[in-house]
Amino acid sequence: MNTKKYQSYYDQFPFVDKLRAERRENVLTKLVLALACALLVAIFALQNAGKVVVAFLLWHFEVSLALVILGSTLLGAVFVFLLGLVQQISRGRKIKEYRLRIKELEEQLAALSEKEELPLPVPEAGPGEGEEAFPQELNKDTLNQPTEGAGS
């Protein structure tokens, strides 16, 4: 993904840099855990290197248990990778759809603003650290109350 294209858009939101840093830390943590698991599996496989008979459907063959363990682990890792790839492609398509929808809505808003000569709203940066997304004074009771002069 070309991040330069969206850089100016993301600059509106001060919390994006914090999210990026957290994502980098997350990836590094996952990588270290994956390498530790791979090392443990390799040690386990090498300590159990005896010959075993493997039966699969019509085939029967004798192979080292270490190869069975490592092969099974590798097949599992490939399977998990493919599932993750499918999810990532699906998310990418949804993000693309959402961006197109946002663009359409922004164009409609601009057209309506020009038509009625209203000022365009300035995008908000979202809640900062320690701020809530919605003010405390807004709750079900205040939202469901009729406004003055409405319905009279």
C-alpha positions as CSV (number, residue, x, y, z in Angstrom):
1,M,0.0,0.0,0.0
2,N,1.3,3.4,-0.9
3,T,1.3,5.3,2.4
4,K,2.4,8.6,0.9
5,K,-0.9,8.8,-0.9
6,Y,-2.8,8.9,2.4
7,Q,-0.1,10.7,4.5
8,S,-1.8,14.1,4.4
9,Y,-5.1,12.4,5.3
10,Y,-3.6,10.7,8.3
11,D,-1.8,13.8,9.4
12,Q,-5.3,15.1,10.5
13,F,-5.3,12.5,13.3
14,P,-2.7,12.9,16.0
15,F,-3.2,9.4,17.4
16,V,-2.1,7.7,14.1
17,D,1.6,7.8,15.0
18,K,0.9,6.1,18.3
19,L,-1.1,3.4,16.6
20,R,1.7,2.8,14.1
21,A,4.2,2.5,16.9
22,E,2.0,0.0,18.7
23,R,1.5,-2.0,15.5
24,R,5.3,-2.2,15.0
25,E,5.7,-3.4,18.6
26,N,3.0,-5.9,18.0
27,V,4.7,-7.3,14.9
28,L,8.0,-7.6,16.7
29,T,6.5,-9.4,19.6
30,K,4.7,-11.8,17.3
31,L,7.9,-12.5,15.4
32,V,9.9,-13.2,18.6
33,L,7.1,-15.6,19.8
34,A,7.0,-17.3,16.5
35,L,10.8,-17.8,16.4
36,A,10.7,-19.1,20.0
37,C,8.0,-21.6,19.1
38,A,9.9,-22.7,16.0
39,L,13.0,-23.3,18.1
40,L,11.0,-25.4,20.6
41,V,9.5,-27.5,17.9
42,A,12.9,-28.1,16.3
43,I,14.4,-29.2,19.6
44,F,11.4,-31.5,20.3
45,A,11.7,-33.0,16.8
46,L,15.5,-33.6,17.1
47,Q,15.1,-35.3,20.5
48,N,12.4,-37.6,19.0
49,A,14.3,-38.7,15.9
50,G,13.4,-42.4,15.9
51,K,11.8,-44.2,12.9
52,V,8.0,-44.5,12.8
53,V,5.6,-46.1,10.3
54,V,3.2,-43.6,8.8
55,A,0.0,-44.8,7.3
56,F,-1.9,-42.4,5.1
57,L,-4.9,-43.7,3.0
58,L,-3.3,-46.5,1.0
59,W,0.3,-45.7,1.7
60,H,2.5,-47.0,4.5
61,F,6.1,-45.8,4.8
62,E,8.8,-45.6,7.5
63,V,10.2,-42.2,8.2
64,S,11.9,-40.3,11.0
65,L,9.6,-38.9,13.6
66,A,11.5,-35.6,13.4
67,L,10.4,-35.3,9.8
68,V,6.8,-36.0,10.7
69,I,6.9,-33.4,13.4
70,L,8.6,-30.8,11.3
71,G,6.4,-31.5,8.3
72,S,3.2,-31.3,10.3
73,T,4.3,-28.0,11.9
74,L,5.2,-26.6,8.4
75,L,1.8,-27.7,7.0
76,G,0.1,-26.0,9.9
77,A,2.0,-22.8,9.5
78,V,1.2,-22.7,5.7
79,F,-2.4,-23.3,6.5
80,V,-2.5,-20.5,9.1
81,F,-0.7,-18.2,6.6
82,L,-3.2,-18.9,3.9
83,L,-6.1,-18.2,6.2
84,G,-4.5,-14.9,7.3
85,L,-3.9,-14.0,3.7
86,V,-7.6,-14.6,2.8
87,Q,-8.6,-12.4,5.7
88,Q,-6.2,-9.6,4.7
89,I,-7.5,-9.6,1.1
90,S,-11.1,-9.5,2.4
91,R,-10.2,-6.6,4.7
92,G,-8.4,-4.8,1.9
93,R,-11.5,-5.0,-0.3
94,K,-13.7,-3.7,2.4
95,I,-11.4,-0.8,3.1
96,K,-11.4,0.0,-0.6
97,E,-15.2,-0.1,-0.7
98,Y,-15.3,2.2,2.4
99,R,-12.9,4.7,0.9
100,L,-15.0,4.8,-2.3
101,R,-18.1,5.3,-0.2
102,I,-16.4,8.1,1.8
103,K,-15.4,9.8,-1.4
104,E,-18.9,9.6,-2.8
105,L,-20.4,11.0,0.4
106,E,-17.8,13.8,0.5
107,E,-18.7,14.7,-3.1
108,Q,-22.4,14.7,-2.2
109,L,-21.7,16.9,0.8
110,A,-19.7,19.3,-1.3
111,A,-22.5,19.5,-3.9
112,L,-25.1,20.1,-1.2
113,S,-23.0,22.7,0.5
114,E,-22.5,24.6,-2.8
115,K,-26.2,24.3,-3.6
116,E,-27.3,25.7,-0.2
117,E,-24.1,27.9,0.2
118,L,-23.2,26.2,3.5
119,P,-19.7,26.1,4.8
120,L,-18.0,22.7,4.5
121,P,-17.4,21.0,7.9
122,V,-13.8,20.7,9.0
123,P,-12.8,17.1,9.8
124,E,-12.2,16.5,13.5
125,A,-9.1,14.8,14.7
126,G,-10.9,12.4,16.9
127,P,-10.5,12.0,20.6
128,G,-7.1,12.7,22.0
129,E,-5.4,10.9,24.9
130,G,-7.6,10.9,27.9
131,E,-10.6,12.2,26.0
132,E,-13.7,10.2,25.4
133,A,-15.4,9.8,22.0
134,F,-18.7,11.1,23.3
135,P,-19.3,13.7,26.0
136,Q,-20.5,12.4,29.3
137,E,-23.6,14.6,29.3
138,L,-25.0,12.7,26.3
139,N,-26.8,9.7,27.5
140,K,-30.1,7.9,26.6
141,D,-32.2,10.2,28.7
142,T,-30.9,13.4,27.1
143,L,-30.9,12.0,23.6
144,N,-34.6,10.8,23.8
145,Q,-35.9,14.0,25.2
146,P,-37.8,16.2,22.7
147,T,-36.3,19.6,21.9
148,E,-38.1,22.8,22.6
149,G,-40.6,23.7,20.0
150,A,-40.5,20.3,18.4
151,G,-43.8,18.5,17.8
152,S,-45.9,21.5,19.0
